[in-house]
Amino acid sequence: MNEPFVYVVLNTEIQLVRGDITCDNGVEAIVNAANTSLLGGGGVDGAIHRKAGPELLRECRGLNGCPTGRAKITGAYNLPCRYVIHTPGPVWRGGGYGESDLLASCYRSCLDVAMDKGIRSIGFSSVSTGVYGYPLSQAAEVAVSTVLEHIRKHPGSFDLIKWILFSEDALLAYAKVFSSADSDR
């Protein structure tokens, strides 16, 4: 794994790393870019379900799905963290169908669920940028601005917010957004 990009905003450390979200990333909870059924799928969702084991699927069945832009929490089972926060992101349909509002709602909902549970460290994937087709640079803009806004509204709520990004392209897209946001702090 490469050295992380590290930013500190109001005493919350934000890290960007290239890696596998199903490995030990030093966080209490990871975010699953789920589908609305919460019953597993491809990409990050499939990898999380495979590594967590059948108990995760069993617990998810009892949640009765989750609407796009919201979040629900489960145990992590065989994953090296305590919780999985599942959030169905929007499918990209060109940008004129409220996709940015829904994506921002995903990040806010995950952070709210984590705060409600007393979780101090959380690891995000890049929600909606895989099979849901959300353009990476635009998704990074929405994700970063939403998380920074949340930190400012709730200072001291998190010790660590980490993006664990599978590709170098994703890592660079998020780093670019943080670099431009640097002057806003």
KEMAR-356194 format. One line per field, with one value per residue: residue number from 1; x, y, z of N, C-alpha, C in turn; chain. Coordinates in Angstrom, 2 decimals, m for minus. Each point is the difference from the previous one (the first is absolute). Layout:
BEGIN
n: [NUM|...]
n.px: [X|...]
n.py: [Y|...]
n.pz: [Z|...]
ca.px: [X|...]
ca.py: [Y|...]
ca.pz: [Z|...]
c.px: [X|...]
c.py: [Y|...]
c.pz: [Z|...]
chain: [A|...]
***
This chain:
BEGIN
n: [1|2|3|4|5|6|7|8|9|10|11|12|13|14|15|16|17|18|19|20|21|22|23|24|25|26|27|28|29|30|31|32|33|34|35|36|37|38|39|40|41|42|43|44|45|46|47|48|49|50|51|52|53|54|55|56|57|58|59|60|61|62|63|64|65|66|67|68|69|70|71|72|73|74|75|76|77|78|79|80|81|82|83|84|85|86|87|88|89|90|91|92|93|94|95|96|97|98|99|100|101|102|103|104|105|106|107|108|109|110|111|112|113|114|115|116|117|118|119|120|121|122|123|124|125|126|127|128|129|130|131|132|133|134|135|136|137|138|139|140|141|142|143|144|145|146|147|148|149|150|151|152|153|154|155|156|157|158|159|160|161|162|163|164|165|166|167|168|169|170|171|172|173|174|175|176|177|178|179|180|181|182|183|184|185]
n.px: [0.84|m0.44|0.87|m0.74|m0.98|0.50|m1.21|0.06|m1.26|0.13|1.23|m0.60|0.66|0.32|m0.16|0.81|m0.42|0.94|m1.08|m0.15|m1.24|0.16|1.14|0.96|m0.89|m0.04|m1.18|m0.91|m0.28|m0.49|0.02|m1.12|0.51|m1.15|m0.83|m1.17|0.31|1.24|m0.31|0.88|1.12|0.37|1.19|0.04|m1.25|0.31|1.05|m0.76|m1.01|0.87|0.68|m1.13|m0.41|m0.62|0.62|0.84|m0.06|0.16|0.93|0.57|m0.28|0.37|0.78|m0.51|1.26|0.35|m0.67|0.08|1.25|m0.44|0.04|0.47|0.05|1.06|0.10|1.26|m0.32|0.35|m0.53|1.15|m1.27|m0.67|m0.10|m1.11|0.21|m1.21|0.40|m1.23|0.98|m0.04|m0.82|1.13|m0.82|1.22|m0.40|m1.06|0.30|0.62|0.86|0.36|m1.28|m0.30|1.05|m0.26|m1.24|0.61|0.86|m0.96|m0.77|1.08|0.33|m1.27|m0.07|1.18|m0.39|m1.15|0.90|0.48|m0.11|1.30|0.01|0.01|m0.17|0.14|m0.82|0.18|m1.00|m0.62|1.32|m0.48|m0.73|m0.14|1.26|0.01|0.15|1.18|0.37|m1.18|0.13|1.27|m0.41|m1.03|0.77|1.00|m0.75|m0.68|1.10|0.60|m1.14|m0.04|1.29|m0.27|m1.05|0.85|0.68|1.07|m0.86|1.02|0.73|m0.61|0.09|m0.20|0.54|m0.49|0.87|m0.73|m0.18|1.08|m0.84|m0.62|1.13|0.42|m1.18|0.01|1.25|m0.39|m1.12|0.70|0.85|m1.06|m0.48|1.30|m0.18|m1.04|0.99]
n.py: [m1.17|1.02|0.99|0.21|0.59|0.96|0.23|1.14|m0.26|1.09|m0.40|m0.06|m1.15|0.44|m1.27|0.07|m1.25|m0.58|m0.76|m0.99|0.43|m1.22|0.69|m0.19|0.96|m0.61|m0.44|0.60|0.80|m0.83|0.73|m0.69|0.13|m0.05|m1.00|0.37|m1.17|0.50|m0.74|0.95|0.06|0.87|0.15|1.18|0.11|m0.60|0.81|0.96|m0.35|m0.18|1.08|0.68|m0.74|m1.17|0.26|0.65|m0.92|m0.85|0.81|0.12|m1.29|0.14|0.70|m0.90|m0.10|0.90|1.13|0.35|0.26|m1.12|m0.40|m1.24|m0.38|m0.79|m1.19|m0.25|m0.83|m0.57|1.21|0.61|0.15|0.92|0.96|m0.25|1.16|m0.40|0.48|m0.03|0.11|1.18|m0.46|0.20|1.04|0.53|m0.09|m0.22|m1.04|1.04|m0.48|1.27|0.34|m1.03|0.30|1.29|m0.39|m0.77|0.96|0.93|m0.88|m0.34|1.27|0.24|m1.09|0.34|1.26|m0.44|m0.74|1.24|m0.23|m0.12|m1.16|0.49|m1.07|0.90|m0.60|m0.03|0.44|m0.93|m0.10|m1.13|m1.09|0.87|0.06|0.35|1.09|m0.56|0.92|m0.19|m1.32|0.17|0.90|m0.79|m1.09|0.63|0.70|m1.14|m0.73|0.92|0.12|m1.32|m0.01|0.99|m0.73|m1.02|1.11|m0.79|m0.22|0.27|m1.07|m0.92|0.64|m1.17|0.39|m1.21|0.41|m0.70|1.12|0.08|m0.21|m0.87|m0.53|0.11|m0.52|m0.82|m0.34|0.01|m0.61|m0.83|m0.11|m0.02|m0.91|m0.29|0.78|m0.85|m0.70]
n.pz: [0.00|m0.71|0.17|1.09|m0.66|0.78|0.46|0.64|0.36|0.73|0.07|m1.17|0.12|m1.20|m0.36|m1.02|m0.17|m0.68|m0.09|0.83|m0.15|m0.52|m0.12|0.89|0.11|1.19|m0.46|0.75|m1.02|m0.92|m1.09|m0.11|m1.20|0.66|m0.25|m0.48|m0.52|0.01|m1.05|m0.22|m0.67|m0.92|m0.52|0.63|m0.39|m1.14|m0.08|0.45|m0.75|m0.99|0.33|0.14|m1.03|0.11|1.14|m0.82|m0.92|0.99|0.53|m1.18|m0.06|1.26|m0.83|m0.82|m0.42|m0.91|0.16|m1.25|0.40|0.49|1.27|0.07|1.26|m0.16|0.55|0.28|0.99|m1.14|m0.10|m0.25|0.31|0.64|m0.94|m0.70|m0.60|m0.31|m1.17|m0.50|m0.85|m0.60|m0.92|m0.66|m0.17|0.07|1.27|m0.77|0.74|0.50|m0.91|m0.16|0.06|m0.79|m0.77|0.09|m0.23|m0.91|m0.30|m0.07|m0.64|m0.71|m0.11|m0.29|m0.76|m0.49|m0.09|m0.49|m0.63|m0.01|m1.27|0.27|m0.69|m1.23|m0.76|m0.95|m0.84|m1.29|0.74|m0.69|0.18|0.48|0.17|1.01|m0.42|1.28|m0.76|0.00|m0.86|m0.58|0.07|m0.32|m0.89|m0.33|m0.06|m0.53|m0.82|m0.17|m0.08|m0.74|m0.65|m0.01|m0.30|m0.84|m0.36|0.00|0.36|m0.10|m0.99|m0.80|0.26|m0.78|m1.15|m0.55|m1.14|m0.16|m0.90|m0.83|m0.67|m0.72|m1.03|0.79|0.40|m1.23|m0.35|1.06|m0.25|m1.26|0.38|0.79|m1.00|m0.79|0.84|m0.13|m1.04|0.03|0.55]
ca.px: [m0.84|0.74|m0.15|m1.28|m0.13|m0.58|m0.50|m0.61|m1.04|m0.60|0.46|m0.33|0.97|m0.57|1.03|m0.31|0.96|m0.36|m0.02|m1.14|m0.83|m0.29|1.17|0.08|0.33|0.09|m1.23|m1.05|m1.07|0.22|m1.22|m0.27|m0.76|m0.95|m1.21|m1.12|m0.43|1.02|0.26|1.24|0.02|1.34|0.93|0.27|m1.09|0.27|1.23|m0.31|m0.84|0.80|0.96|m0.72|m0.59|m1.46|m0.71|m0.34|m1.19|m1.11|m0.42|m0.53|m1.36|m0.92|m0.08|m1.01|0.53|0.35|m0.17|1.17|0.32|m0.10|1.02|m0.33|1.21|0.02|1.28|0.98|0.27|1.39|0.79|0.85|m0.55|m1.16|m1.28|m0.12|m1.09|m0.41|m0.71|m0.21|0.22|m0.81|0.49|0.22|m0.88|0.32|0.17|m1.19|m1.04|0.25|1.06|0.93|m0.69|m0.07|1.33|0.30|m0.82|0.68|1.10|m0.57|m0.69|1.03|0.62|m1.01|m0.13|1.23|m0.07|m1.02|0.56|1.22|1.16|0.93|0.82|m0.80|0.67|m0.89|0.40|m0.51|m1.38|m0.67|0.90|0.26|m1.03|m1.05|0.44|0.15|1.34|0.88|0.36|m1.21|m0.31|0.98|m0.40|m1.17|0.39|0.91|m0.70|m0.99|0.71|0.55|m1.14|m0.43|1.02|m0.16|m1.25|0.12|1.42|0.35|m0.78|0.81|1.45|0.56|m0.84|0.98|m0.46|0.82|m0.34|0.51|0.85|0.84|m0.82|m0.89|0.84|0.41|m1.19|m0.31|1.10|m0.15|m1.08|0.50|1.01|m0.67|m0.74|0.99|m0.01|m1.27|m0.01]
ca.py: [1.17|1.25|0.91|0.70|1.45|0.28|1.35|0.14|1.02|0.12|m1.15|m1.28|m0.39|m0.58|m0.69|m0.61|m1.07|m1.00|m1.27|m0.91|0.35|m1.20|m0.30|0.80|1.39|0.76|0.74|m0.76|m0.32|0.27|0.29|m0.86|0.57|m1.10|0.23|0.25|m1.24|m0.27|m1.45|m0.30|0.29|m0.03|1.03|0.13|m0.68|m1.43|m0.29|0.13|m1.14|m1.24|m0.04|0.02|m1.31|m0.12|0.70|1.35|m0.14|m0.34|1.23|0.93|m0.44|0.53|1.47|0.37|0.93|1.36|0.88|0.73|1.22|m0.24|m0.95|m0.92|m0.56|m1.40|m0.49|m0.22|m1.43|m0.40|1.14|0.52|1.22|m0.37|0.25|0.37|0.93|m0.25|1.13|m0.11|1.25|0.19|m0.37|1.20|0.07|1.22|1.11|0.83|m0.73|0.10|m0.90|0.60|0.08|m1.36|m0.42|0.74|m0.60|m1.25|0.31|0.55|m1.07|m0.87|0.71|0.09|m1.34|m0.22|0.84|m0.57|m1.22|0.35|m0.41|1.12|m0.15|m0.58|m0.14|0.07|m0.26|1.07|m0.43|0.18|0.21|m1.27|m0.37|1.02|0.89|1.42|0.45|0.01|1.34|0.63|m0.71|0.43|1.35|m0.11|m0.72|0.82|1.19|m0.44|m0.41|1.20|0.72|m0.75|0.21|1.37|0.05|m0.90|m0.13|m0.90|m1.25|m1.08|0.07|m0.39|m0.31|m0.54|m0.57|m1.12|0.05|m1.18|0.30|1.20|1.09|0.47|0.67|1.30|0.86|0.50|0.87|1.27|0.75|0.48|1.04|1.26|0.39|0.42|1.44|0.39|m0.31]
ca.pz: [0.00|m0.07|1.13|m0.13|0.02|1.31|0.22|1.32|m0.01|1.34|0.80|m0.62|m1.02|m1.21|m0.77|m1.30|m0.27|m1.00|0.69|m0.01|1.15|0.80|0.84|1.21|m0.33|1.23|0.27|0.68|m0.94|m1.42|m0.74|m1.14|m1.11|m0.15|m0.80|0.90|0.67|1.01|0.01|m0.71|m1.43|m0.56|0.46|1.43|0.71|m0.04|0.74|1.44|0.38|m0.05|1.11|1.27|0.21|m0.14|1.08|m0.46|m0.85|0.90|0.68|m1.01|m0.36|1.00|m0.06|m1.01|m0.99|0.39|m1.16|m0.50|0.74|1.44|0.48|1.09|0.59|0.44|0.47|m1.06|m0.03|m0.26|m0.44|1.09|0.58|0.83|m0.66|m1.41|m0.27|m1.38|m0.61|m1.45|m0.71|m1.20|m1.32|m0.81|m1.18|m0.72|0.92|0.13|0.73|1.44|0.42|0.96|1.30|0.55|0.41|1.22|1.05|0.39|0.91|1.24|0.72|0.59|1.13|1.06|0.59|0.77|1.20|0.88|0.59|0.72|m0.82|m0.13|m1.20|m1.07|m1.29|m1.16|m1.39|m0.85|m0.22|m1.30|m1.15|m0.69|m0.98|m0.06|m1.05|0.36|m0.39|1.16|0.47|0.56|1.24|0.99|0.40|0.87|1.22|0.82|0.51|0.98|1.23|0.63|0.58|1.18|1.04|0.51|0.78|1.16|0.30|1.09|m0.05|m0.58|0.07|m1.30|m1.15|m0.96|m1.25|m0.44|m1.42|m0.67|m1.16|0.02|m0.55|1.06|0.99|m0.55|m0.12|1.34|0.42|m0.72|0.63|1.29|m0.22|m0.31|1.19|1.00|0.17|0.62|1.43]
c.px: [0.89|m0.16|m1.32|0.18|m0.71|m0.37|m0.59|m0.95|m0.67|0.27|m0.48|1.04|m0.75|1.15|m0.58|1.08|m0.51|0.06|m1.29|m0.81|m0.31|1.17|m0.01|0.49|m0.01|m1.22|m1.02|m1.09|0.47|m1.35|m0.07|m0.82|m0.97|m1.03|m1.17|m0.52|0.87|0.41|1.24|m0.14|1.41|0.89|0.27|m1.03|0.24|1.22|m0.25|m0.83|0.80|0.91|m0.71|m0.59|m1.52|m0.79|m0.41|m1.27|m1.23|m0.52|m0.62|m1.43|m1.04|m0.18|m1.02|0.46|0.27|m0.19|1.32|0.17|m0.10|1.07|m0.56|1.28|m0.21|1.32|0.92|0.41|1.47|0.88|0.80|m0.43|m1.23|m1.33|0.16|m1.21|m0.30|m0.74|m0.14|0.16|m0.88|0.68|0.10|m0.89|0.20|0.13|m1.22|m1.13|0.27|1.12|0.93|m0.63|m0.07|1.36|0.42|m0.77|0.61|1.08|m0.51|m0.64|0.99|0.63|m0.98|m0.17|1.21|m0.03|m1.00|0.53|1.27|1.27|0.87|0.88|m0.78|0.79|m1.01|0.66|m0.50|m1.40|m0.50|0.92|0.35|m1.10|m1.13|0.40|0.14|1.41|0.88|0.29|m1.19|m0.40|0.94|m0.35|m1.15|0.39|0.82|m0.75|m1.02|0.67|0.58|m1.10|m0.46|0.97|m0.16|m1.26|0.11|1.48|0.23|m0.74|0.81|1.48|0.62|m1.11|0.96|m0.71|0.99|m0.40|0.74|0.98|0.82|m0.78|m0.92|0.79|0.38|m1.17|m0.35|1.10|m0.08|m1.07|0.47|1.02|m0.66|m0.82|0.92|m0.07|m1.28|0.01|0.47]
c.py: [1.24|0.79|0.76|1.50|0.28|1.48|0.03|1.18|0.00|m1.24|m1.36|m0.28|m0.64|m0.61|m0.51|m1.04|m0.87|m1.35|m0.76|0.25|m1.20|m0.42|0.88|1.40|0.89|0.85|m0.91|m0.46|0.28|0.22|m0.88|0.78|m1.08|0.29|0.08|m1.25|m0.31|m1.48|m0.39|0.28|m0.12|1.03|m0.05|m0.79|m1.51|m0.39|0.06|m1.20|m1.31|m0.11|m0.07|m1.37|0.03|0.71|1.41|m0.05|m0.27|1.27|0.98|m0.38|0.57|1.51|0.49|1.09|1.39|0.89|0.68|1.28|m0.14|m1.00|m0.84|m0.69|m1.46|m0.28|m0.26|m1.46|m0.30|1.12|0.57|1.39|m0.42|0.07|0.19|0.92|m0.09|1.21|m0.23|1.38|0.09|m0.58|1.28|m0.07|1.32|1.23|0.86|m0.62|m0.03|m0.89|0.62|0.14|m1.37|m0.48|0.72|m0.59|m1.32|0.29|0.57|m1.10|m0.94|0.64|0.14|m1.34|m0.28|0.81|m0.57|m1.22|0.28|m0.43|1.23|m0.08|m0.79|m0.02|m0.05|m0.60|1.20|m0.43|0.42|0.11|m1.29|m0.25|1.03|1.19|1.48|0.44|0.27|1.40|0.71|m0.65|0.43|1.39|m0.05|m0.62|0.90|1.20|m0.38|m0.37|1.23|0.83|m0.69|0.19|1.39|0.13|m0.79|m0.17|m0.93|m1.33|m1.19|0.27|m0.22|m0.29|m0.35|m0.46|m1.08|m0.25|m1.09|0.33|1.27|1.20|0.59|0.77|1.40|0.96|0.61|0.95|1.37|0.87|0.55|1.09|1.34|0.49|0.51|1.49|0.49|m0.19|1.11]
c.pz: [0.00|1.29|m0.16|m0.20|1.32|0.10|1.41|m0.06|1.36|0.86|m0.49|m1.07|m1.16|m0.78|m1.31|m0.26|m1.15|0.71|m0.17|1.26|0.88|0.88|1.24|m0.36|1.23|0.30|0.68|m0.96|m1.42|m0.66|m1.23|m1.02|m0.46|m1.10|0.98|0.70|1.22|0.02|m0.79|m1.48|m0.51|0.67|1.49|0.81|0.05|0.81|1.50|0.45|0.01|1.22|1.35|0.32|0.00|1.10|m0.42|m0.85|0.87|0.70|m0.99|m0.43|0.96|m0.05|m1.03|m0.96|0.57|m1.24|m0.42|0.81|1.51|0.41|1.13|0.45|0.39|0.69|m1.19|m0.15|m0.28|m0.54|1.18|0.48|0.80|m0.74|m1.50|m0.10|m1.49|m0.53|m1.50|m0.64|m1.24|m1.24|m0.82|m1.24|m0.73|0.86|0.22|0.80|1.51|0.51|1.04|1.38|0.66|0.48|1.28|1.18|0.47|1.04|1.33|0.84|0.67|1.22|1.16|0.71|0.89|1.30|1.01|0.76|0.80|m0.72|m0.25|m1.24|m1.04|m1.30|m1.13|m1.23|m0.81|m0.47|m1.39|m1.21|m0.74|m1.03|m0.08|m0.88|0.33|m0.38|1.23|0.53|0.62|1.32|1.12|0.53|1.01|1.34|0.93|0.57|1.07|1.32|0.71|0.67|1.29|1.16|0.62|0.86|1.30|0.38|1.19|m0.02|m0.51|0.23|m1.37|m0.99|m1.12|m1.26|m0.40|m1.45|m0.76|m1.12|0.22|m0.52|1.07|1.05|m0.48|m0.13|1.36|0.49|m0.67|0.64|1.35|m0.16|m0.32|1.20|1.10|0.28|0.69|1.51|0.84]
chain: [A|A|A|A|A|A|A|A|A|A|A|A|A|A|A|A|A|A|A|A|A|A|A|A|A|A|A|A|A|A|A|A|A|A|A|A|A|A|A|A|A|A|A|A|A|A|A|A|A|A|A|A|A|A|A|A|A|A|A|A|A|A|A|A|A|A|A|A|A|A|A|A|A|A|A|A|A|A|A|A|A|A|A|A|A|A|A|A|A|A|A|A|A|A|A|A|A|A|A|A|A|A|A|A|A|A|A|A|A|A|A|A|A|A|A|A|A|A|A|A|A|A|A|A|A|A|A|A|A|A|A|A|A|A|A|A|A|A|A|A|A|A|A|A|A|A|A|A|A|A|A|A|A|A|A|A|A|A|A|A|A|A|A|A|A|A|A|A|A|A|A|A|A|A|A|A|A|A|A|A|A|A|A|A|A]
***
